Amino acid sequence: MIDNPPDVHLTIYSPGRFPAHLPFAEHGYLFTVPGSYPDDTPAHTNVTDKEMAVSRTNDDGDEWEARDTNDERRVWGTGKSRREAIGLAFLEIARRHRIDAAAIAEKRKLAGLEPVPPYSVEITSSVTLVRARFVPWARTRPTPPCAGRSDLRCGQVRTASHRCVASNADRQ
């Protein structure tokens, strides 16, 4: 279990990027945490990419914090350097993702299902692809599950028809 974060590409942001009432500094850097991070978790537990901001805290100019910009806006890591804050954010996200993946596997086991569903999930920046057997399906935005927590509501890539991809059966 090695937590080497992927290469981080920083983009500078300046005043006006975030509304004043949000808990972000006026100046900072944006980076992305891939939804497939860490690599040792099953593909069906992948989430969408997280856009993160790292900046100096308003209270103490020597402290840096990394927080996500589009979900909870929570602080994922703090440190004396920008690099340390980003590294700690990656470690915390990996820890939380592993806990969530283990909880999903346990719920599937208790429900009498195999730990890994018979479909695979690939998440890109704009679309979530779901493969059930040989038919590609796409989930372009989050939708509520069909019957259970791990069923997916998807649209067929070629015909745009909609259906559920069940977690307990390998349907086409």
N, C-alpha and C positions, 0 to 999 in steps of 0.2 A: 504494500500500500504506500506508494510514493506520490506525494502531492506536488509535483512540479507544475506550476501554473504555465499555461501556454504563453507564447510571446504576447506582450501587452503593447498595443499601439495607442499612444496618448494623443488626444486632440484637445487643444486649448479652448476653453470657453471663457467668455467675458460677461460683464454686466448685461442684463437683459435676457440671458439664456433661460433663467428660471424666474418666476414671479417672486416678488420681494417677500411674500408671506411664507414661502417654502424654506426649509432648513438647509439651504445651500449657500456657500460663500459666493461673492460676486465674481471671483476669479478662481479658476481651477482647471482640472483636466478630466476629460471623459475617456472611458475605456469600456470594453465589452467582455463579459464573462460568458463563454459559450454554454448553451443549454446542455451540452453533452459532457460537461466537466463535473466530476472527474471521470476518467475513462473506464474505471473499474465498476461502474454501476450499470445495470441492465438498460438496454436501449429504450424499453417501454417506459422507463421512469424519467427520460429526458424532458426538460422543460424548455421554454423559449429563452433565447439569449437575454441576459440582463445588461442593460446599459447602466454603468456606474460612473459616479463622479468622485474624484479625490481632490481635496482642497485643504488648506490650513483652516483650523478651527478659529472661530471668531474670538473665543475666550483667551486662547494662548497661541500666539503666532508660531511657537515651536512645535506644535502638535498637528499632525495630519489625520484626516479621517476619510474613509471610503464608504460611500452609501449608494444604494441603488436609486435610480431616478424615476422609475416607473411603477414600482410595486408598493412596498411598505415604506419606502424612503428611510429605511432603518440604517443605522451605522453597522457595517459588517467588519470593519477593522480600523484600529487607530495605531499610530506609531510616531516615532520621532522623525521619521523620514517618509517621503512619498512612497518609496519602494517598500518600506516595512508595512505601511498601511495597506497597500495593494496586496502584498503577500499574505497578510493576516486575513484580509477579506476573502481571498481565494481559499485559504485553509478553512475558514468558517463555513463558506458555501459548500465546500466538499464534505465537511462533517455533517451538515444539515441534509445534504442530498443523500448521503449514505444512510442516515437514520430514516429518512422518508422511504428509500428503496427497501430497507429491511422491514419496515412496517407494512408496505404493500405486499411483499413476499409472504409475510406472516398472515395477513388477512386473506390472501389467496389460498394459503395452505389450510386455514381454518374453514374456508368455504369449499374445500375439497377440490381446488383447482391446482394445476401445476404452477410452480413458482414463477415461470416466465410464460406469458400468454402466447398463443400461436400466431401472433402478428408482430411485425417489427415497426419501429417508429424512427423516422429520420426528420430532424427539425432543421430548417434553414431560417434565414432572417425573415422570409415573407410567407412561408408555407410549411405545414407539417405533413409529411408524407407517411402514410400507413400502408404497409404491405401485408395482405392476407393471402396466403398461397401465392398465386402468380398474378393477382390483380392489384394494380396500384390505386390507392385511394388518397385523397388529399383532404386535409383539414385546414382551411385557410384562416380560421379564427376560432377562439375557444368557444365550445358549445357544451351544454350540459350533457352528462353521460346518458346513454339510452336506457339501460335497465339497471346496471350496476356501476360501481365506481370505476371499473377498468374497461367498460365498453366505450367505444368511440363512435360518435356520429360523424360520418365522412361523406364526401362527394367523390364519385368516380371520375378519374382524371380525364378520360376520353369522352364520356357521355354527359358528365355533370349531373348524373342521377345521384340521389342521396340514399343512404342506408346506414345501419349500425353494423360495426364490426365487433362481434361478440368476443368476450375474453375467454369463454369456456368452450368454444367450438370454432373449428377452422372452416368458416363458410366462405363461399365466393359470392 
